[in-house]
Amino acid sequence: MLAWFTMDETAAPGQADRLVEDVARALQARGLRLAGAVQRNLEIGPDSPCDMDMIVIGDEGAPIRISQSLGPGASGCRLDTGALEQAVARAAPHLRGADVVVVPKFGRQEAIGRGFRSLIAEAAAAGLPVVLYVPRQQREAFLDFAGDLAVQVAPADLAEWCLGRFADVP
């Protein structure tokens, strides 16, 4: 029930995030009720890293900025883990009544037990299909976490995989 995909080394930065958002839109257009979140990356200039916003599906609140500016020359992780946890907390109430859960990725935070990991586990326990991106670096941690529930799906087949779970969707 955990449909995951990965990208090859030639994928453009942010391509996985755009794919997850496209899948979410396609599923909603077919009438499925979604929970979770998508990540939108906003380019701010050629010499600057993008800003990363988390859009919580079904939530009327503003997007949550999950990146932080570390200043020129900084090389540390720009993820604002507190903001990521806020996004997870805002997404959790929408699991009830959802048909499918969309999660931007199983990243470093999820690999260490934080981020969307608890939401993924809750969705799986409720029998909800989950769609998510797994970077190559986190594959082993994800497979250890997901076990037999993990199903690798080609990126182009994600929406159809989800729709195949519902016989009554046109």
C-alpha positions, 0 to 999 in steps of 0.5 A: 500500500506504499507506492514509492518511486525514485528518480535517476541521476539525470533528473532535474532538481525538483522534478520529483516534487513536481511529479508528486504534485501532478499526481495529486492533481490528477487524483483529485481531478478523478474525484479521489479525496486526498490527504498529505502534502506536496512540496513546491520549490520557488526559484529566487535567483540563479545564485541562490537555493530555492525556497521550499514551501509545503502545501498541506492538502485539504488545509485552508492555511497558507503554505509553510516555508520549510527552508531557512536562509543560512546566509551566503557561503553556508553549507548546512541543511536548510530544512527547518525541521520545526516547520516540517513538523508543523506541516505534518501536524496540519496534515494529520487531521485530514487522514480521516475520510481520505482515499489516498495519502500523498507525501512529498518524500521519505527523506532524512527526517523520516529515516530517523523517525521524524517528519512524515514518518508517523503520518505514513505509518498511520495511513498504512495502519488505516489501509490507505494507499500512500504515494511518495518519493524515496531518494536513493540515499534513503531507500534502505531506511524506507524499505526497512520501515515499509517492509512488505507494504512497499511497492515500487511504481514507475513514476509515469504509473503512479496515478494509475496505480492509485486509481486501480485501488478503486473500482468505482472511479471513472 
